């Protein structure tokens, strides 16, 4: 897949274009994108996805901008996996946000881009104050000799799939439903950093993961997960929360959320490594114990439960030398 960061970089040619923010690249987004790939193959031209960075709401109303589901580099990988030929990442600026709908269309779908068909979600809005909609886009397309198709919202459990719905489900720890909507496990990405080394003293080593800023991850609790170092996956238990057993004040309890992973059958220094954590199943709530010994006893029970989870430990058998 060729990736372009400005419209000026895009070479001429005919294309079928899918456009949207595509945060999460969930199964609704996947349908829009794969429809464009199929239509391009049928028309004998290239497929293109147009998306924006940063997300539009982060520029238009930063205070209302929610955490993102997928960092840009991960979104690029997910789109690439769908067989797209070209990806255009439009820098979303305040100036760009002020473009009237017609100017937006002329800029993105002029002769240079060569769009013969544009595919969007049926709720797609664009232009200054989101004044443009699918009807406006179809009118523009008719004048420009360009076909425009709106893809109906995909539903799950009788409700439309959206990035907002996924965020709410993640916060509640409802991973099974999130996996179904995303078509893959929800994940977070970050760097392994030095912590307070309590796990080492207690005999249960953990990797403290500093998650990427503005990215969402599941709510407080203990999870079964796969931790990826490059392409290698390792089964782990992940605690998302505040370590309440070691909190001594109310301020400690409300401190920054921590992500700590205990990797099964693993004893390797990971400080400074960038890792990905795929959350598979919520095991239990985060709990406050009366002593460190009680916490260790519970972790040992969690490890036993993890090994019983079908296919979990089998995905990560490697033991570091």
C-alpha positions in Angstrom: 0.0 0.0 0.0 1.3 3.4 -0.9 0.9 6.1 1.8 0.6 9.8 0.9 0.6 12.6 3.5 -0.6 15.4 1.2 -2.8 15.5 -1.9 0.0 17.0 -3.9 2.0 13.7 -3.5 -0.7 11.6 -5.1 0.0 10.7 -8.8 -2.7 10.9 -11.4 -4.9 7.9 -12.2 -8.4 6.6 -11.8 -9.5 5.5 -8.3 -12.4 4.3 -6.2 -12.2 6.2 -2.9 -13.4 5.4 0.6 -13.4 8.3 3.0 -13.8 8.6 6.7 -12.1 9.0 10.0 -12.1 5.2 10.5 -10.9 5.3 14.2 -10.8 1.7 15.3 -11.3 0.3 11.8 -14.2 -1.7 13.1 -16.3 -4.0 11.0 -18.5 -1.1 9.8 -15.4 0.7 8.6 -14.1 -2.5 7.1 -17.2 -2.9 5.0 -16.8 0.6 3.5 -13.2 0.0 2.8 -13.6 -3.5 1.3 -16.5 -2.3 -0.8 -14.0 0.3 -2.3 -11.4 -2.4 -2.9 -13.9 -4.7 -4.7 -15.3 -1.8 -6.8 -11.8 -0.8 -7.8 -11.0 -4.3 -8.9 -14.2 -4.5 -10.9 -13.5 -1.1 -12.6 -9.8 -2.0 -13.2 -8.4 0.9 -11.2 -6.8 1.6 -7.9 -8.5 1.7 -4.5 -7.8 4.5 -2.1 -8.7 5.3 1.5 -8.8 9.0 2.6 -8.6 9.6 6.3 -7.5 12.5 8.6 -4.8 13.1 11.2 -5.4 14.3 13.8 -9.0 13.3 14.2 -11.3 16.2 13.2 -12.9 16.7 16.7 -9.4 17.1 18.2 -9.1 20.3 16.1 -12.7 21.5 16.1 -13.5 20.9 19.8 -10.5 19.6 21.7 -12.3 19.5 25.0 -14.9 17.1 23.5 -12.4 14.9 21.7 -12.5 11.3 23.1 -9.5 9.0 23.4 -8.6 7.4 20.1 -9.1 3.6 19.6 -6.2 3.2 17.2 -3.0 5.3 16.9 -2.2 6.4 13.3 0.5 3.8 12.7 -1.8 1.0 13.8 -4.7 2.4 11.7 -2.3 2.4 8.7 -1.5 -1.3 9.3 -5.2 -2.3 9.6 -6.1 -0.5 6.4 -3.2 -2.1 4.6 -4.5 -5.6 5.7 -7.7 -4.9 3.8 -6.0 -4.9 0.4 -6.1 -1.1 -0.2 -3.8 0.2 -2.9 -3.4 3.9 -1.8 -3.9 5.7 1.6 -4.1 9.5 1.7 -3.8 11.0 5.2 -5.1 14.5 5.1 -3.5 16.8 7.7 -6.6 18.1 9.5 -6.1 21.7 10.5 -8.4 24.6 11.5 -8.0 26.0 8.0 -9.1 22.7 6.5 -12.1 22.5 8.9 -13.4 25.8 7.6 -13.7 24.6 4.0 -17.3 24.9 2.7 -18.7 21.5 1.5 -18.3 22.3 -2.2 -14.7 23.4 -1.8 -14.0 20.3 0.3 -15.4 18.2 -2.6 -13.4 20.1 -5.3 -10.2 19.8 -3.3 -10.5 16.0 -2.6 -12.3 14.8 -5.7 -10.9 17.0 -8.4 -9.3 15.7 -11.6 -5.9 15.0 -9.9 -7.3 12.3 -7.6 -9.3 10.7 -10.5 -12.1 9.5 -8.3 -14.6 7.5 -10.4 -16.5 6.4 -7.4 -16.6 7.6 -3.8 -17.9 5.3 -1.0 -18.7 6.7 2.5 -20.8 5.7 5.5 -24.5 6.8 5.2 -23.9 9.2 8.2 -20.8 10.8 6.7 -20.6 14.6 7.3 -18.0 17.1 6.0 -17.2 20.7 5.4 -17.6 23.7 7.6 -19.8 23.0 10.6 -20.5 19.6 9.1 -22.9 21.1 6.6 -22.1 18.5 3.9 -23.8 15.1 3.9 -24.3 12.2 1.6 -27.0 14.0 -0.4 -24.7 17.0 -1.1 -21.9 14.6 -2.1 -24.2 12.8 -4.5 -25.2 16.1 -6.1 -21.5 17.0 -6.5 -20.8 13.6 -7.9 -23.6 13.8 -10.5 -22.2 17.1 -11.8 -18.6 15.7 -11.8 -19.5 12.4 -13.5 -18.5 10.6 -10.3 -20.6 7.8 -8.7 -21.3 8.2 -4.9 -22.4 5.4 -2.7 -23.5 5.5 0.9 -23.0 2.3 2.9 -25.7 1.8 5.6 -24.5 1.6 9.2 -23.6 -1.9 10.3 -25.4 -3.1 13.4 -24.6 -5.6 16.1 -27.1 -6.7 18.8 -29.7 -4.4 17.2 -27.6 -1.3 17.7 -25.4 0.6 15.2 -21.7 0.1 15.5 -19.7 3.2 16.3 -16.4 4.2 17.8 -18.4 5.8 20.7 -20.1 2.5 21.4 -16.8 0.7 21.4 -15.3 3.2 23.9 -18.3 2.7 26.3 -18.0 -1.1 26.1 -14.3 -1.0 26.7 -14.8 1.2 29.8 -17.2 -1.4 31.1 -14.8 -4.2 30.4 -17.1 -5.9 27.9 -14.4 -7.4 25.8 -16.4 -10.2 24.1 -18.8 -7.6 22.4 -15.8 -5.3 21.6 -14.0 -8.2 19.9 -17.1 -9.0 17.8 -17.5 -5.3 16.7 -13.8 -4.8 15.9 -13.3 -8.2 14.3 -10.2 -8.5 16.6 -9.2 -8.1 20.2 -9.0 -4.5 21.5 -5.4 -3.5 22.1 -3.3 -0.8 23.6 0.3 0.2 22.7 3.1 1.6 24.8 6.6 1.4 26.2 7.8 -0.7 29.1 9.1 1.7 31.8 10.5 1.4 35.3 8.0 1.1 38.0 8.3 0.7 41.8 9.6 -3.0 41.3 7.1 -4.3 43.9 6.3 -7.3 41.6 10.0 -8.4 41.6 10.1 -8.2 45.5 6.9 -10.2 45.7 8.1 -12.9 43.3 5.7 -11.9 40.6 7.5 -9.7 38.0 5.5 -7.3 36.0 6.1 -5.0 33.0 4.9 -1.5 33.6 3.5 -0.2 30.3 3.2 3.5 29.7 0.4 3.7 27.2 0.4 6.1 24.3 -1.2 9.4 25.1 -4.9 9.8 24.2 -5.4 6.1 23.5 -8.2 4.2 25.2 -7.9 0.8 26.9 -10.3 -1.3 29.0 -11.5 -0.1 32.4 -10.1 -1.1 35.8 -9.8 -4.8 36.3 -7.6 -7.9 35.7 -7.5 -9.3 32.1 -6.1 -12.2 30.2 -4.1 -10.8 27.3 -1.4 -11.4 24.7 1.6 -9.1 24.9 3.4 -8.6 21.6 7.1 -7.9 21.3 7.5 -7.4 17.6 5.6 -10.3 16.1 6.1 -12.7 19.1 3.1 -13.1 21.4 3.3 -13.9 25.1 0.4 -14.9 27.3 0.0 -12.5 30.3 -2.2 -11.2 33.0 -2.8 -7.5 32.9 -3.9 -5.3 35.7 -5.5 -2.0 34.7 -6.0 0.3 37.7 -4.4 2.0 40.7 -2.8 -0.8 42.7 -5.2 -0.2 45.6 -3.4 -2.6 47.9 -0.5 -0.2 48.1 -2.5 3.1 48.2 -2.4 4.9 51.4 -4.3 8.1 50.6 -7.3 9.1 48.6 -4.9 10.9 46.3 -3.2 7.6 45.6 -6.5 6.0 44.6 -7.2 8.7 42.1 -3.8 8.7 40.5 -3.1 8.0 36.9 -4.3 4.6 35.7 -1.5 2.0 35.5 -1.1 -0.9 33.1 1.0 -3.8 34.5 1.5 -7.1 32.8 2.7 -10.4 34.3 4.0 -12.5 31.4 3.6 -16.3 32.0 6.8 -18.3 31.9 8.9 -15.3 31.1 11.9 -13.8 32.8 13.4 -11.1 30.5 14.2 -7.4 30.9 11.9 -5.4 28.7 12.7 -1.9 29.8 12.4 0.5 26.8 10.6 -2.0 24.5 7.6 -0.9 22.6 4.8 -3.5 23.1 1.3 -4.1 22.1 -1.3 -5.7 24.5 -4.3 -7.5 23.0 -7.0 -7.8 25.7 -8.8 -11.1 25.4 -11.0 -11.6 28.5 -11.9 -9.9 31.7 -11.0 -12.1 34.6 -12.1 -10.1 37.7 -12.4 -6.6 39.2 -9.3 -4.9 40.6 -9.3 -5.5 44.3 -7.7 -4.1 47.5 -6.1 -6.7 49.7 -5.2 -6.5 53.4 -1.6 -7.5 52.8 0.9 -8.1 49.9 0.8 -11.8 50.7 -3.0 -12.0 50.0 -2.4 -10.2 46.7 0.3 -12.7 45.7 -2.1 -15.6 46.6 -4.8 -14.1 44.4 -2.3 -13.6 41.5 -1.4 -17.3 41.8 -5.1 -18.2 41.5 -5.3 -15.8 38.5 -2.4 -17.6 36.8 -4.1 -21.0 37.3 -7.3 -19.6 35.8 -5.4 -18.1 32.9 -3.8 -21.5 32.1 -7.3 -23.1 32.0 -8.6 -20.6 29.4 -8.8 -22.5 26.2 -6.0 -21.6 23.8 -4.6 -18.8 25.9 -1.3 -20.1 27.2 -0.8 -22.1 24.0 -0.5 -18.9 22.0 2.7 -17.9 23.9 4.9 -20.8 24.8 8.3 -19.1 24.4 10.4 -18.8 27.5 13.1 -16.2 27.4 16.7 -17.5 27.7 
